[in-house]
Amino acid sequence: MTIIYITCKDEKEAVKISKHLLEKRLIACSNMHPIKSMYWWKGKIADDKEIVIMAKTKEKNYKKIKEEVKKLHSYDVPCILKIDAQANESYENWVNKEVK
């Protein structure tokens, strides 16, 4: 199983991306959480509030998810991370059943 970690500018964008990925059956589930982010941007330290998506999927879908997120995302450099994960058997079976 794979978790895709995506930061978004706000909840509206996170919901839009999550719904799109769900409708394409690229992910089984999306959790969205508010976060505080600090990072270097254009020579300065940025201090922002963001929403992070944690989407559960199959590892083979990462490339397609990256392509789809880049089409919808407002950031010049979106954060789209693939995190390998292990889950309890029944949850992993559910994820595998729900995604392409």
Kinemage of the C-alpha trace (Angstrom):
@kinemage 1
@onewidth
@group {chain A} dominant
@subgroup {mainchain}
@vectorlist {calphas} color= white
{ca met a 1} P 0.000 0.000 0.000
{ca thr a 2} L 1.085 3.569 -0.651
{ca ile a 3} L 0.168 6.887 0.939
{ca ile a 4} L 0.402 9.969 -1.257
{ca tyr a 5} L 1.099 13.130 0.749
{ca ile a 6} L 0.047 16.338 -1.029
{ca thr a 7} L 0.085 19.866 0.404
{ca cys a 8} L -2.569 22.335 -0.812
{ca lys a 9} L -3.158 26.075 -0.382
{ca asp a 10} L -6.589 25.594 1.184
{ca glu a 11} L -9.430 23.166 1.852
{ca lys a 12} L -11.194 23.991 -1.421
{ca glu a 13} L -8.170 22.904 -3.437
{ca ala a 14} L -7.656 19.783 -1.309
{ca val a 15} L -11.285 18.739 -1.776
{ca lys a 16} L -11.109 19.382 -5.533
{ca ile a 17} L -7.971 17.240 -5.912
{ca ser a 18} L -9.302 14.502 -3.618
{ca lys a 19} L -12.637 14.246 -5.460
{ca his a 20} L -10.867 14.134 -8.812
{ca leu a 21} L -8.573 11.292 -7.709
{ca leu a 22} L -11.499 9.404 -6.147
{ca glu a 23} L -13.650 9.763 -9.261
{ca lys a 24} L -10.800 8.407 -11.402
{ca arg a 25} L -10.493 5.500 -8.891
{ca leu a 26} L -6.808 6.306 -8.401
{ca ile a 27} L -7.221 6.470 -4.615
{ca ala a 28} L -9.498 4.668 -2.155
{ca cys a 29} L -9.519 7.318 0.566
{ca ser a 30} L -8.393 10.863 1.261
{ca asn a 31} L -7.784 12.354 4.695
{ca met a 32} L -7.334 16.129 4.851
{ca his a 33} L -5.697 17.928 7.761
{ca pro a 34} L -4.805 21.581 8.420
{ca ile a 35} L -1.064 22.098 8.898
{ca lys a 36} L 1.380 24.953 9.501
{ca ser a 37} L 4.238 24.949 6.994
{ca met a 38} L 7.532 26.816 6.953
{ca tyr a 39} L 9.810 26.594 3.920
{ca trp a 40} L 12.209 28.524 1.717
{ca trp a 41} L 10.479 30.269 -1.191
{ca lys a 42} L 12.054 32.883 -3.481
{ca gly a 43} L 14.868 33.655 -1.052
{ca lys a 44} L 12.680 34.062 2.028
{ca ile a 45} L 11.262 31.816 4.708
{ca ala a 46} L 7.527 31.390 4.139
{ca asp a 47} L 5.201 30.713 7.069
{ca asp a 48} L 1.809 29.482 5.830
{ca lys a 49} L -1.263 27.510 6.721
{ca glu a 50} L -1.961 24.664 4.312
{ca ile a 51} L -4.108 21.561 4.024
{ca val a 52} L -2.384 18.219 3.580
{ca ile a 53} L -4.006 15.324 1.743
{ca met a 54} L -3.060 11.808 2.783
{ca ala a 55} L -4.431 9.561 0.046
{ca lys a 56} L -4.362 5.773 0.188
{ca thr a 57} L -3.681 3.865 -3.012
{ca lys a 58} L -1.680 1.162 -4.772
{ca glu a 59} L 1.995 1.867 -5.452
{ca lys a 60} L 1.485 1.444 -9.216
{ca asn a 61} L -0.812 4.523 -9.295
{ca tyr a 62} L 1.811 7.031 -8.108
{ca lys a 63} L 2.912 8.181 -11.572
{ca lys a 64} L -0.674 8.753 -12.766
{ca ile a 65} L -1.592 10.527 -9.500
{ca lys a 66} L 1.391 12.887 -9.929
{ca glu a 67} L 0.227 13.744 -13.453
{ca glu a 68} L -3.371 14.367 -12.347
{ca val a 69} L -2.393 16.480 -9.320
{ca lys a 70} L -0.056 18.660 -11.405
{ca lys a 71} L -2.968 19.447 -13.782
{ca leu a 72} L -5.153 20.725 -10.908
{ca his a 73} L -2.684 22.151 -8.392
{ca ser a 74} L -2.184 25.896 -7.952
{ca tyr a 75} L 1.451 25.696 -6.763
{ca asp a 76} L 4.396 26.130 -9.126
{ca val a 77} L 6.148 23.352 -7.201
{ca pro a 78} L 3.546 21.071 -5.590
{ca cys a 79} L 4.601 18.605 -2.898
{ca ile a 80} L 3.530 15.121 -4.034
{ca leu a 81} L 5.262 12.475 -1.907
{ca lys a 82} L 4.963 8.687 -2.139
{ca ile a 83} L 5.193 6.940 1.227
{ca asp a 84} L 5.298 3.157 1.340
{ca ala a 85} L 3.045 1.813 4.071
{ca gln a 86} L 1.801 -1.399 5.589
{ca ala a 87} L -1.758 -1.787 6.791
{ca asn a 88} L -3.889 -4.363 8.516
{ca glu a 89} L -4.983 -7.010 6.019
{ca ser a 90} L -8.673 -6.064 5.862
{ca tyr a 91} L -7.890 -2.384 5.209
{ca glu a 92} L -5.318 -3.173 2.552
{ca asn a 93} L -7.782 -5.534 0.854
{ca trp a 94} L -10.383 -2.754 0.853
{ca val a 95} L -7.917 -0.266 -0.712
{ca asn a 96} L -6.951 -2.797 -3.378
{ca lys a 97} L -10.628 -3.411 -4.168
{ca glu a 98} L -11.494 0.298 -4.491
{ca val a 99} L -8.700 1.533 -6.761
{ca lys a 100} L -7.804 0.604 -10.330
